[in-house]
Amino acid sequence: MDIPIIYGMVNNGTVCAGPVSYDGRNFSLTETVPLSSIDSLKPRKSRGTVVLADAGSLSSGRFVPQFVERCKVPGNDVWLIESVYDESDILDAFLPGLEKLVIPIHTVMDDSVLETAIDISGDCIPFIVCREGKALGRYRDPTERIGKLCAMGFGTVMVADLDGSIGEDVWHIMSDHCRTIPYCPCSRYPDTEDRAVDVFPFVSRRSLR
C-alpha cells in the first residue's frame, strides 16, 4: 500500500503544505498551500491514511506543539512525524484524531524514551532517518538499529533513505527483522508491501552536488 506523505508547517495559525527542499539538514517548503485545500486528502467514502511530517520539527529536532495541535486532516487517519525528546512530548502528541506517532529516533534523549513509548501506546512507530547509508544518531548501522528496535518490541519501523544510498541488500536485512515501511524520495523503492510516497515533489540539493 502506498501511504501518502506530506511535509507541512504552521503559517499564520494554519497548517500549510507543499514541495520540500532538503539540504542535508533542513527541510524547507518551497511554496505552500493550505493543507485543507489538497484534493487527495478531502473526505471521501472510506477513510484514508496520510503521513504528515512537521518540516520545522525535523529541521530543528524539537517538538513543535503549535503544529501538533493543528495536524488534523478530516477524513484521514494521521500518522504524525514529529521530533520527540522525552516522555512528555509523546504524551502531548497524542491528541484526538492521531492514528500513529512516528518518532525520529535520533531526536530522543536516549533509548529509554523509546521503551516508554511502547508502554504509553502501541501506536508509536520508530523512524530511522538515513543519509549516505548511515542512520542519524548514535547508532549508525541501520540494520543494527532496526534489530535493537524490534528487540524492544516494535513491530513496525519506518526508514527514510534521503539520498538513495541504501542498497537492496540492506533493505532485505531490515525487512527480515520486522515490518519495514521505506521512504525513498530520491531513489527506487525496495520491494515491500507498504511504502511512504511523496504527494508533492521532494528535491534533495545534497544529492545533486
N, C-alpha and C positions, 0 to 999 in steps of 0.2 A: 504494500500500500504506500502510495506517495502521500506524505504529510506536508502540507504547505508550511513554509517558514517565512516569516515577515519580520524585518527589523523596524523598530519604532522608537519614538521619543516623544516627550511631552513638550508641546509648543503652545504657550498661552492657555494652559489648562486643558488642552485637547491632545489626545494621542494621535500622532501623525506617523505615516509610514512611507517608504519609498525605496528607490535604488540605494545600495550601500557601497561605499568605497572603503577598502581596508588597506592600511599602510604597514602592516606588521605589528601594530599595537592598537591603534584606534579604529573604531567603526564610525564612519560619518555618512549621514544621509545626504545624497547629492541634490535631491529635490523631495518634496513631501506632499502628500495628500492626506486628508483626514482618514483615519482607519475605517470609520463608518461608511465611507464612500466607495470602498473596494467591492466591486460587484460579486467577486467569487466568494466573499465572506458573508454576503447578505443572507438572512434567514431563508430556508427552503424546506421542502417536505421532511427531510431527515437531517438530524444534527450532523454538523461536520466537526473536524478537528483541525486546529491551527496551532503552530508553534509561533509564539510571539516573543521575539528577542529584544531585550532592552539594550539598544545600542550604547547609550550613555553608561549604563551599568557595566557592560562588557569592557568598555574602554577604561573606565576608572577602577574597576574591581570592587566597587562599592554598591551596597543595597540602596535602591532609589525608591522610597516609599511613594512619592508622587506618581511614579509610573505604575507601580503595583496597584494602587488604589483605582486606577483608570483603565486597567487592562482587560475589561470585559468586552467580549465580541458576541453580540446577540446571535443565537442560532448555532453557536460553535462551542465545543469543549476546548478550553485554552490550556496549552502547555506553555508555561512561562519560563523563559530563560532569564534568570536574574542572579547577579552575584550575591553570594551568601558568605558571611564571615563566621557567625556563631548561631547558637540555637535560637536566639531571639529573632534573628532575621527569618528563619524558617517559619516560626510561629506567625510572624507578621505577614508573611507572603500568602498564607492560606486563607484568602478571602472567599466569600461565597461565589461560586461560578468557576473557580480554578480547578481544573481537572488534574494537572500534573505540575509539579515544580521541578524544573530541570536545572540542576546545580552545577555551575562550572567549578570543578573540584580544585582548581588552582587558586581559587579565591577564599577557600575556607581556612580557618585558623589552624586546624590540624584534623587528622582523620577521626578524632572523637566526635567532631561535628557531624560527619557522615554517618557514623554509627548511631548518633542520636536521631538523625533524620529518619532512619528506618523505624525507630521506636515511635517517633511522632506520627509518621504517616507512611503507608505503603505506596503512596503516590509521588514519592520523590525519585527522580531519575538522575544519576550522576552524568556529568557532561565532561568528556575528555577533549580538550582543545589541543590540536597538534599543528606545529609548524616545523618544516624541514625534517619531517619524520619523527619528531620528538614531542612528547607531551609537555605542556606547560606545567610548571610547578616543580616540586622536589623530586618526584619520580618521573624520569624522563622516558623510560621504555613504556610505550602504550600497551604492549602485550602484558608486561608485568603488572602495570597499573590496573588493567581490567581484571586480571586474575585476583588481585587484592580486593577489588570492589565486589566481585562475585563471592569471594570468601566471606565478606561482611554480611552477605545476604541479599544483595541487589540482584534482581533477575533480568533487568533491562538497563543498558548503558547506551548513551548517545555519544558518538565520536565524530568530531569535526576534523577534516583534513583541509586546512585552509589554503594550501598551496600545491596540492596534488602530489605530495611527496611520499605518501604511504603506499607501499607495494601490495599487490594482490595477495602475496603470501602472508603478509602481516594481517590483512583483513580476515583471512581464513583462520588464523590463530585466534584472533579476538572473537570471531563468531563462534568458535568452538567452546569458548568459556561460557557465554550466555547470549541472550537475545541482544544483538548489536544493531543500533539504528545509525547508519552512516549519514553524514552531511558533507558533501563534496562539491562545493560551489565552483571549483576551478578545474575539476578533473572528472574522469569517468567513474561512475559508481560501481562498487563491487556487487556481486550477485547475492542480494539479501532480500528477505521478504518485505521489509519495511525500509523506507528511507525518507529523510527530510529534504525537501526540494524548494528552492527559492521561488517566490512569486514575482519579485522584482529582480532586475539584474544585480549581480554581485561582481564588483571589479576589485581584484587584488593588485594594487600598484606594486606590491612586493614581488609578486610572481612575474611581473612584466619587466623587472630590472635585468 
